[in-house]
Amino acid sequence: MNALSEREHLVAEQYCKGLADKEVADKLGRSEWTIKAQKRDIYRKLGISKDTELVLYMLCEKLKINFDLKEIRKHGLELFFSIMLLIVAAMDYHMDMRRGRIQETGRVTRVIRTRREV
């Protein structure tokens, strides 16, 4: 598996934030076709085929864990993400996936709206 170039790494980070092709292109100041070609090259270099696998690769890179796609596919991505979401839920954090921020939720306020009769 080849390491990603600096530009490919920037594109991969933007996709992991949940941005679409056009949003990534606008944010990085490149054409949408260039971004799509870079995404294709990233997938080819890493030997992946799904966005979830790209997110997992970036997570493994941040945590300095060896990214072995065969092993991950063997055990299933669903198990990994289920455990990760369970940990986040147990820690009582709310993750804003679009913005990449974590907010602590102290309490929940419920608003009940009633319908007025006219």
N, C-alpha and C positions, 0 to 999 in steps of 0.2 A: 504494500500500500504506500503510495506516494504522499508526502506531506503537502498541504495546501500552500499555495503562494499567498503573499500578503493580501493581494486584491481578492482572491478567492475566499480567504478567511473573513474579510470584511463583508462580502456578499453572504456567506454562510451565517454570520452573526445576525444580519438583518432578517434573513429568512427565519431564523430561530426566534425572533421577536414576533413572528406571525404576520409579517408584511407580505403583500402581494408583489408580483413582478414589477408593476408600474410604480408602486410605492418605494420599492428598493431602488429602482432606477432614478426616481426623483430625489431620493435622499442622498444617493451617491453621485448624482450629476452625470449619469451615463444613460445611454439609450436602453430602451426596454429589451431590444434584441440582443444587445451585448450582455445584459444581465441574464437573459434566458440561456445564452450560450455558455456563460460562466457557470450557471447552475448545472447545466448538462455535464460540463467538464468536471465539476466537483463530484457529482454523482458517479461519474465514470472512474475518477481517481480513487474514490473511497470504496467503490464496489457496492454502492447502495442504490435503492430504487424508491425510497419513500421519504417524505419529510420527517416522519418520526425517527427514522434512522439517522438523519442529519442532526436532529436535536440531540439524540443520544450520543452521537460522535462528539459534538461540541461539549456536551456535559462531561463525557469521559476525558476530553482534552483538558477542561478546566480543573477536574479533580485529579489529573495526572494518573488516570487509569488506562490500562491497555485496552484499546478498542478492537475486540475480536468479534466480527460480525457473525461468524459461524456459531460461536458459543452463545451469542445473544439470540440468534434465531432458534437455536436449539431449546433454550429455556423460555423464549417468548418475550416480546416487548411488553405485552399486556401485564405480565407479572411484575416486571420492573417498574412500569409506570403506576401500577396499583399500589405497590409498596411505597413509592415516592409520594403519591397523593395521600396515602394513609399517614405518613410521617408529617406532611404539611398540615393535615387536618388535626393531628394529635397536638401539634405545636400551636394551634389556634391562630394561624396566619392566613391572610387572604392574599393570594398572588394575582396581581393584575398582569396577565400574560401579554397584553398588547404593549404595555409600558415597561415591563421588566422590573416592576417595583413590588416590594413586599410591604404590606400594611398590617399592623397588628390590630385585631378586632377585639376590643375590650368588651363590648356588649352589643346586643342586637336590639334594634327598635323596630317594632312591628306597627305599621300603619294600616288601619282598617277603614276602608271607605264605604260609606253607605249611599245607596241610591235614593235621591229625593224623588218623591212622587209629584208630578205636575198636575 
